Amino acid sequence: MKSYFRPEIDQMSGYVPGEQPRMANLIKLNTNENPYAPSPRVAEVLAGFDSAGLRRYPDPLATELRDEIAARFGIRRENVIAGNGSDDILTMTFRAFTDANHPAACLEPSYSLYPELAKMQAARMIRIALDPEDFSMPADLLEQAREANLLIITRPNAPTGNSFPLAFMREICANFDGVVLFDEAYADFADDNCMAFATEFDNVIVSRTFSKSYALAGIRLGFAVGARPLIDGLFKLKDSYNLDRLTQLIGRAAFSDQAYLAKCCAEIRENRSRLAAALAKIGFRVVPSQTNFLFAAPPDGDGQNYFRKLRENAVVVRYFPGDITGRFVRITIGTSAENERLLELTRSFYTNAR
Ligand SMILES: Cc1ncc(COP(=O)(O)O)c(C=O)c1O
């Protein structure tokens, strides 16, 4: 049958999101969701919500939410755009800055959505390989990315969990002749971030999400910060009503509760250290993490086998096939009880065999 699609769409396989399994008594540690509920203020907003308001369109500019975000970061509303998840921000960014004559660059391994977004634009994707030993950046990153019009730096990175030196990030912003997008989906779990660069440089965008640290993956909310001309340009190509009324209200309620955010993130960081130490003791290689997950290789370097054995016991983590990534699995930090169960199984798989 004749295809009506553009050739680049025909050639795409499409992004495959992490599995949302429906098993009984499942321990779900595969998509980096928060193990805790969102701020209690979210439940209050939902309980008091008047459904009659839904007959009206939402604010297309998400004005109040952007004002609140701007106030928190000491910037202006004009420096902020909100999206239907940070995936929406990424889509806008690829539409804005890439096409067949404007390549993109990203880290490898990194978030596997980026190459798919490049394909939709018929844009070449330059993949900058991280060091296979410690997943650090190559010193000649700028040289490798030279032809790109959009450089995406996932910081901290996924699925590896590590971060990159801030001084090098500044050097990249100052010297890259194109737009640098810092995907900071996991920045709330990290020691530092690049938010200040978004208004210091005229070529930098920083994106954040409510899906991880705010425990709101279910509503789809993200935002980006940048110099006004960049944000103005993104507004031209966003969907007209990309954030519904409920999402705006829920997002504002969660964002207003920074104390709750800090408490959740502190707990996750503490559990992260504990789990990393316990896995290392069993003989795992654990990449130092600045996120809410661990990238960890079992003693025999067979990530797929470990993934399978956990799954047989209703613990689901994420496995990324590949020469280097295939040695690891990515484990979302769960509640203490969930992490304990994972450890108990892991000890049973590897301790007896040694
Ligand atoms: C690095 C990175 N960026 C962006 C996203 C997308 O997040 P959102 O739920 O805001 O679309 C994810 C989700 O897993 C991610 O890992």
The ligand as an SDF file (V2000), in Angstrom:
LIG
                    3D

 16 16  0  0  0  0  0  0  0  0999 V2000
   16.0700   13.1610   31.0120 C   0  0  0  0  0  0  0  0  0  0  0  0
   14.5960   13.2610   30.9160 C   0  0  0  0  0  0  0  0  0  0  0  0
   14.0470   14.3400   30.3600 N   0  0  0  0  0  0  0  0  0  0  0  0
   12.7240   14.4820   30.2360 C   0  0  0  0  0  0  0  0  0  0  0  0
   11.8700   13.4940   30.6860 C   0  0  0  0  0  0  0  0  0  0  0  0
   10.3960   13.6720   30.4560 C   0  0  0  0  0  0  0  0  0  0  0  0
    9.7410   14.0720   31.5520 O   0  0  0  0  0  0  0  0  0  0  0  0
    8.2280   14.5720   31.5000 P   0  0  0  0  0  0  0  0  0  0  0  0
    7.4670   13.5940   32.3020 O   0  0  0  0  0  0  0  0  0  0  0  0
    8.2790   15.9360   32.1180 O   0  0  0  0  0  0  0  0  0  0  0  0
    7.7850   14.6440   30.0740 O   0  0  0  0  0  0  0  0  0  0  0  0
   12.3780   12.3480   31.2780 C   0  0  0  0  0  0  0  0  0  0  0  0
   11.4750   11.2870   31.7300 C   0  0  0  0  0  0  0  0  0  0  0  0
   11.8000   10.2230   32.0990 O   0  0  0  0  0  0  0  0  0  0  0  0
   13.7770   12.2270   31.3890 C   0  0  0  0  0  0  0  0  0  0  0  0
   14.3340   11.1270   31.9290 O   0  0  0  0  0  0  0  0  0  0  0  0
  1  2  1  0
  2  3  1  0
  2 15  2  0
  3  4  2  0
  4  5  1  0
  5  6  1  0
  5 12  2  0
  6  7  1  0
  7  8  1  0
  8  9  2  0
  8 10  1  0
  8 11  1  0
 12 13  1  0
 12 15  1  0
 13 14  2  0
 15 16  1  0
M  END
$$$$
